C-alpha cells in the first residue's frame, strides 16, 4: 500500500513471505487465500480497534487496497 510506514520494508516483506509460505504449504487457491487474509484483517480490527473507529478504519483499508491493485 502506498503509504509511508513506520515499519521497515525488510520487516514487512519478511512477514509477507512467511504468510505466502503458509498459504503455499496448504496449497490454497486465490479465493481461499483472500478469504483467509480478509478474516485475519477482520479479526485484527475487531480485537484491536475501538468500536467507534472500526468502520472508518475498514473503509480506509478498503480504499488503500483498491488503490494498490494493478490496473494492467
C-alpha positions in Angstrom: 0.0 0.0 0.0 1.4 3.3 -1.0 1.6 4.9 2.5 4.8 5.8 4.4 5.2 3.3 7.1 6.9 3.3 10.5 7.9 -0.3 9.7 10.9 -1.3 7.7 10.3 -2.6 4.2 12.5 -5.6 5.1 10.3 -6.5 8.1 7.1 -6.1 6.1 8.5 -8.2 3.2 9.6 -11.0 5.6 6.2 -11.2 7.2 4.5 -11.3 3.8 7.0 -14.0 2.7 6.1 -16.0 5.8 2.4 -15.7 5.1 2.8 -16.8 1.5 4.9 -19.8 2.7 1.9 -20.9 4.9 -0.6 -20.4 2.1 1.7 -22.3 -0.3 2.1 -25.1 2.3 -1.6 -25.5 2.4 -1.9 -25.2 -1.4 -4.6 -22.5 -1.1 -6.5 -21.3 -4.1 -6.5 -17.5 -4.6 -10.1 -17.5 -3.5 -9.3 -19.2 -0.2 -6.2 -17.1 0.4 -8.2 -13.9 0.0 -10.9 -15.3 2.4 -8.2 -16.1 5.0 -6.5 -12.7 4.7 -9.9 -11.0 4.9 -10.8 -12.9 8.0 -7.4 -12.0 9.6 -8.0 -8.3 8.8 -11.5 -8.5 10.3 -10.2 -10.2 13.4 -7.4 -7.7 13.9 -9.8 -4.8 13.5 -12.4 -6.3 15.9 -9.9 -7.3 18.5 -7.7 -4.1 18.5 -9.7 -1.1 17.3 -12.3 0.7 19.3 -15.9 0.1 18.1 -16.3 3.7 17.2 -13.3 3.6 14.8 -13.8 0.2 13.1 -16.0 1.3 10.2 -13.8 4.3 9.3 -10.6 2.1 9.5 -12.2 -0.6 7.4 -13.2 2.0 4.8 -9.6 3.4 4.7 -8.2 -0.1 4.4 -10.5 -1.0 1.5 -9.6 2.3 -0.2 -5.9 1.6 0.2 -6.4 -1.9 -1.1 -8.2 -0.7 -4.2 -5.5 1.9 -4.8 -2.8 -0.7 -4.7 -4.4 -3.1 -7.2 -2.5 -3.2 -10.6 -4.6 -1.8 -13.4 -2.7 -3.5 -16.3 
